[in-house]
């Protein structure tokens, strides 16, 4: 089968690799019909998330059809149309049973203290081969797969594999409630859906901050007010929009590869696979934009060892800061049901659809943040 394979920092290729097989009784093999490229994949390619093992298949977002199910997978059969949750969880440990699937005690072979296991990640997360492939082995399939309701398209369902639950989780971490003024840092796919999630959770007003005009234009489809940090100071803009008070809730949907305003950049453009120049930019702005006793939810990716946070400022303003990897299996069924009922349509953020042969060029365009490349779906079947 064909798959997108990581070889080294800045080096990926579309390779022919062996088909996956059932290895454990709780496994399933899924024929992937649609996958996607995520900003987290770029962290691996750029080297800002270290520890990748050469030969690992990338990708952690997919929908497809069950080809084969192990003998202990009692809730799915061959031919079932399914969504694959991007984080891997056993479904039976104390953390999974409490809904903390990203902290499963069993799924990560590095041990209970190793943290989140997910597809296509570094060795510390498993490693597990990813989902940008024609077929994939799904461990703990009884938990990691979710049936796709009738009437929900691949394009709708692929957003629920990772980015829509992550955005929803970000709004939950930020404690968004009725009438809140919410600032979302980052108008990428998760930021766009964080704006939608905040609205669905009761926000009275949503402001999105980004420096990419194309993405800010897309953000207006979420009925968000926009702030271009290349055109104005974003902290001052948020203060001005809120009468000097600041936002009740802030969601960091950017992470370690943040870019500073154009006036502060050391290089004029963005070369291929280069990490962002301002790894703590979103965190500092989040603290400065929040009102006193406000709440910050962090779902932008920061790697282990990252050690920069304006702790003193946050403490002196009584801010609450929550962060973490999304518990995808906890939120995916409910979000699929909302889509099936017509109460949410996350497809406005899908700006490109590519076939497998064009995936490497799609990676490059996505990495450069070229206009029209907010979120890329890969069609395989």
Secondary structure by P-SEA (a helix, b strand, c coil): ccccccccccccccccccccccccccbbbbbccbbbbcaaaaaaaacccccccccbbbbccccccccccccccccccccbbbbbccccccccccccccccccccccccccccccccccccccccccccccccccbbbbccccccbbbbcccccaaaaaaaccaaaaaaaaaaaaccccccbbbbccccaaaaaaaaaaaaacccbbbbbcccaaaaaaaaaacbbbbccccccaaaaaaaaaccccccbbbccccccccccccccccccccccccccccaaaaaaaaaaccccbbbbbcccccccccccaaaaaaaabbbbbbbcccccccaaaaaaaaaaccccccccccccccccaaaaaaaaaaaccccccbbbbbcc
